[in-house]
């Protein structure tokens, strides 16, 4: 049977063991064993499709087709201690049933039954025994709970491979299931583990569980709960709920969804919450009201609640209860009746068991399909009309973002013109109705998804609103997303206004030749693009060092990225010396700026570009950097604006620059010292305490400091710089 479910899988459907949920063999009688329907002590696990239809169940080790029992069954009739079901990697409709067989006592064998669910029934793909993996010298201690199975979620990056952990008297066996079969990866003997200075025995193992994140493996030994960190050489934590007393053993274990707590069911003790991550052996607390949930395995549902069966009134029959991660117990109203020897399927309750919850992943042996909402160039499509339907221009690329993951065998895409108010399809020669199916996309630009020569997809349908129905799938199932968008022709032309500011409020005439080069402040020169107009989505800067006499290119200094903008008016006063010109793109790494790369008296050509997906405009200007060359004003002071003009004028006041702000590592502060006076720099924290202080003797005309603030606590700092009688202060944010 080919399951064609879309986004949700069937792992929220399992039949529970009718009395304890512990899947132990128990003491079966011939009457119970003869039933072909799901019966107490006989049904260990089952497979449903996403519509809730029972596809197969396992009884006494036999895989049974519920539509055609018993002729549709496969495998042997062997009592099983515990069983798990999972998809066979690389397939859509084949499954593995792996089980522990306590036959003959006191041995424990591992077996795996492979079967395929087809429209004609269940097909046997073979059965394999993997030999004896556990043995107890004292058969009286066997108790039907001598081992546990834990099956991981799909291993990331594989075609539905899984780790399988078997915990028995002899230790931990780790298997890998892949497309070639079941492989023993390692055996960790119990003799390497110690507790209270003695070798840790593995006795009366009721259950084994792997945490949702795959990092922790848990099991019990009598009254001890044990958590082992996978891949490490020793036990992580052990807790003892109570002293061992007769049959007061642990009966069930389950991790919470966050993988930080382990819920424990113990006979005569109820359910306990063990916070094993808290250190020092962890902390355990009794869950109030769980007294009769003391003889049940525990299973986490797709809702992240943990389920168990109550031993109401001291009998082994009761109600199914749910426990939240915070310890709130709620009855489901579902009775698990072990006294009914011929229950109908309505007595089976749908919950996950060994294959723990794999959210929205179809239960097949391939990588689960996932598909994000549709978007292009980072802009999401609308989910309804009328509404905020995105507009794309036909003159530029309309790239569909990479949205899908998993095993994708085909793409099925329908693009249809729709009424912009109702979303209803519009058909006819003047409207688009385009359907394509590919094994792989020919490209991300939607405009190219057309077979016509010299014509792109939307050329004849400009201004229309479209609905895209986008499906990815494989032989196991598919997922579909829909979204609305509009395509129009090119936007209005853009007009560029590029200004270079000297650095003190003055402005350079746009120097398009080296003969008209404008001298600017190495510290404070900046540029404006804010007077440009039109549909502008980005700007870009390019700096080239040139010969100050001929204008010949010397070296490309900086080739900046396209900086996205929604409002070009925000690109105002963009400081040249605040641009990291080393091009490493790492804001946390060592920065390189014009001022600390000795660009005094050197010339560059600035190429500034503005544009949108349909076109761009570029202008250029030549500038010469200078430490000096300032025109003085009577009220000049450090950090204030000063007049600047052509090269050759003198400076009578100091200039100041501090960057970056905020800062995460190195903070730079630089200033001129035109009168060769002593300088003092002090940095305070927000309490007023001095955290950095530096005195610089007179004589240095261009002093500066780089302060490594990496180890400084995050918060607000304040700096004060005094140069002679001039003073500058300000605030600085440390990230």
Secondary structure, DSSP 8 states (H G I E B T S, - for coil): ------S--STT-----SSSS--------HHHHT--S--TTTEEEEEE-TTS-EEEEEETTEEE-TTSTTTT-BS-----SEEEEEE-TT-SSEEEEEEEE--STTEEEEEEEEEEEETTEEEEEEEEEEEEEEE-S-GGGTTT-S-EEEE----TTSSS-EEEEEEETTEEEEEEEETTEEEEEEEEEGGG-EETTEE----S---EEE-TTS-EEEEEETTEEEEEETTSSSEEEEEESS---TT--EEEEEE-TTSS-EEEEETTTEEEEEEGGGSTT-EEEE-TT-TT--S---EE-TTS-EEEE--GGGSS-EEEEEE-TT--EEEEEEEE-TT-TT--GGGS-----SB---TT--SSSS---EE---EETTEE-BSSSSS--EEEETTS--BB---EES---EEEEEEEEE-TTT--B--STTS-EEEEEESS-S-SBGGG---STT--TTTT-TT-EEEEEEEEEETTEEEEEEEEEEEE------B---EEE-SSS-EE----SGGG-EEEETTT-EEE-TT-BSS--EEEEEEEEE-TTT--EEEEEEE---EE-S-GGG--SEEGGGS-TT----TTS----SGGGT-TT-EEEEEEEEEETTEEEEEEEEEEEES--EE--TT--TTS--EE-STT----S--EEEE-SSBSSEEEEEE--TT---EEEEEEETTS-EEEEEEE-TT-TT-EEEEE-TTS-SEEEEEEEEETTEEEEEEEEE-
